[in-house]
Amino acid sequence: MRQTSRTEGNGHDIELFSTCLPSRNEAPACYLERVVETARWSDEAGYRGMLVYTDNGLIDPWLISQVVLQHTERLCPLVAVQPVYMHPYTVAKMVSSLAFLHGRRIYLNMVAGGFRNDLRALGDETPHDERYDRVVEYTLIVQRLLAGTERVTFEGDYYRVKNLVLTPTLPPELFPGILISGSSDAGMRAADAISATRIKYPQPPNEEESMRVNGSGPAGIRVGVITRASADEAWAVARTRFPEDRQGQLTHKLAMRVTDSSWHKQLFHLGEQPVSDVNPYWLVPFENYKTFCPYLVGSYERVGEELTRYMSLGFGTFILDVPPSAEELQHTAVAFEAASRLAQT
């Protein structure tokens, strides 16, 4: 079953992204093979792209993206970009170079936050909200360079360039999509400033209305999905895939102490809601440090209903978790198809 990357839902186009397996705790001998496998599953399922993480403990996302492009036909890497790691000119050069080599679009996930200890190790003590100001300047330079219509001169609080020109030039149809966390007020302001898609975590059903997009620009959610024909089957799969892990719980608590991410704080409070048919949001994978998003668990129809809620609220981008198999993507496709039917009726 092929799930197209753009699905019609309630009059809105829906874009689907999977997530690349992070390199942390993976064996070097088989990691590359697993990345290629995951990318091919996502490509064959018709996903728009695949998120590639970045932080101090992971291998370089641009190298992974090159591999993804070499082994897929249509899949677009969604590359996490941390301004502390490289100059904006380098990011623009990477985008235009990969487009030159592969003729394919790159998406950029602009990262303003991260683990505080990672940033401090790099000598960065910039406060949370100011990091969003910095990422705005950074992204504006990248966008102007990739537009290729001028010699770029920019003088801001964090970056300065003068008469800067990018080669190779980027074909307009391959201009990158820009995404950014929109969970905090600073993130929402930054998304508006750089015309980015705001990505949030889903909230419990009784808080959904507060998430309505209301014409404030494109928005999406980051969520995992485990769904089957029946709820009992879905929960059996979920608990087998993500058993509780004491060591993972301790690592999660440590990570919560060293992050100032609004995403992580929202997830922490979301976990205080009991799981039920009313609230199908499952936080065990997050609380056991197995992933960084909540999960929707249930039957195709129940998960489809919840996805429809977000479509109706204006959320058009869905970034799903790392797929464990091609078969799992097929199950997820059934839930999105159910959501599309519900949205249309």
Buried (B, 14 or more C-beta within 10 A) or exposed (E): EEBBBEBEBBEBEBBBBBBBBBBEEBEEEEBBEBBBBBBBBBBBBBBBBBBBBBBBEBBBBBEBBBBBBEBBEBBBBBBBBBBBBBBBBEBBBBBBBBBBEBEBBBBBBBBBBBBBBBBEEEEBEBEBBBBBBBBBBBBBBBBBBBBBEEEBEBEBEBBEBEEBEBEEBBEEEBBBBBBBBBBBEBBBBBBBBBEBBBBBBBBBBEEBEEBEBEEEBBBBBBBBBBBBEBBEBBBEBBBEBBEEBEEBBEBBEEBBEEBBBBBBBBBBEBBEBEBEEEBBBBBBBBBBBBBBBBBBBBBBBBBBBBBBBBBBBBBBBBBBBBBBEBEBBBBBBBBBBBBBEBBEE
